[in-house]
């Protein structure tokens, strides 16, 4: 599994709205399997969006989709700078 973390400054509710818009527009097309939005407790106004894919290859395919390109352009216009962290999931343990 591949996880992409996006870090940006935005009202968390606006981040939720934008993610929901993308999820609706990309339904049946996207390679993303799951997404979470988290507010940084130590840095108010900073949001972390975690997107889960089955593989890095599927994440790359997802980035090429027209719906993703369009949403990214709209997102970038609202958010501005986004920091990306790309992770390969080693283990997911339910405790």
C-alpha positions as CSV (number, residue, x, y, z in Angstrom):
1,X,0.0,0.0,0.0
2,X,1.1,3.5,-0.8
3,X,0.1,6.6,1.3
4,X,0.5,10.2,0.2
5,X,0.3,12.9,2.8
6,X,-0.6,16.4,1.7
7,X,0.1,19.2,4.2
8,X,-1.4,22.6,3.6
9,X,-3.1,25.6,5.3
10,X,-6.8,25.8,5.1
11,X,-9.9,25.7,7.3
12,X,-10.5,22.0,7.9
13,X,-14.2,22.1,7.0
14,X,-13.2,23.6,3.6
15,X,-10.7,20.8,3.1
16,X,-13.5,18.3,3.8
17,X,-15.8,20.0,1.3
18,X,-13.1,19.9,-1.4
19,X,-12.3,16.2,-0.7
20,X,-16.0,15.3,-0.8
21,X,-16.4,17.2,-4.2
22,X,-13.5,15.2,-5.6
23,X,-14.8,11.9,-4.2
24,X,-18.1,12.5,-5.9
25,X,-16.7,13.7,-9.2
26,X,-14.1,10.8,-9.3
27,X,-16.4,8.0,-8.1
28,X,-15.8,4.9,-10.2
29,X,-12.7,6.4,-11.8
30,X,-10.2,7.1,-9.1
31,X,-7.6,4.7,-7.9
32,X,-7.6,6.2,-4.4
33,X,-9.0,3.7,-1.8
34,X,-9.4,5.8,1.3
35,X,-8.8,9.4,2.4
36,X,-8.6,11.1,5.8
37,X,-8.3,14.7,6.8
38,X,-6.7,15.6,10.0
39,X,-6.3,19.0,11.7
40,X,-2.8,19.6,13.2
41,X,-3.4,20.2,17.0
42,X,0.0,21.8,17.4
43,X,-0.3,24.2,14.4
44,X,-3.8,25.7,14.0
45,X,-4.8,26.1,10.4
46,X,-2.6,23.3,9.2
47,X,-4.3,20.3,7.6
48,X,-3.0,16.9,6.7
49,X,-4.8,14.9,4.1
50,X,-3.9,11.2,3.8
51,X,-4.7,9.4,0.6
52,X,-4.3,5.6,0.4
53,X,-3.6,3.7,-2.8
54,X,-3.0,0.0,-3.5
55,X,0.4,0.9,-5.0
56,X,2.6,3.9,-6.1
57,X,1.8,2.9,-9.7
58,X,-1.9,3.3,-9.1
59,X,-1.2,6.7,-7.4
60,X,0.6,7.7,-10.6
61,X,-2.2,6.5,-12.8
62,X,-4.6,8.5,-10.5
63,X,-2.6,11.7,-11.0
64,X,-3.0,11.3,-14.8
65,X,-6.8,11.2,-14.6
66,X,-8.6,14.3,-16.0
67,X,-10.8,14.5,-13.0
68,X,-7.7,14.5,-10.7
69,X,-5.9,17.1,-12.9
70,X,-9.0,19.4,-12.7
71,X,-9.4,19.0,-9.0
72,X,-5.7,19.6,-8.4
73,X,-5.9,22.8,-10.3
74,X,-8.9,24.0,-8.3
75,X,-7.4,22.8,-5.1
76,X,-4.1,24.6,-5.8
77,X,-6.0,27.9,-6.6
78,X,-7.6,27.7,-3.1
79,X,-4.7,26.3,-1.0
80,X,-1.6,27.5,-2.7
81,X,1.5,25.7,-1.5
82,X,1.2,22.0,-0.6
83,X,3.9,19.8,0.9
84,X,3.8,16.2,-0.1
85,X,5.2,13.1,1.7
86,X,5.1,9.8,-0.1
87,X,5.1,6.6,2.1
88,X,5.2,2.9,1.5
89,X,3.1,1.3,4.2
90,X,5.1,-1.4,6.0
91,X,2.4,-2.6,8.5
92,X,-1.1,-1.7,9.6
93,X,-1.9,-3.1,13.1
94,X,-5.2,-2.9,14.7
95,X,-4.8,-2.7,18.5
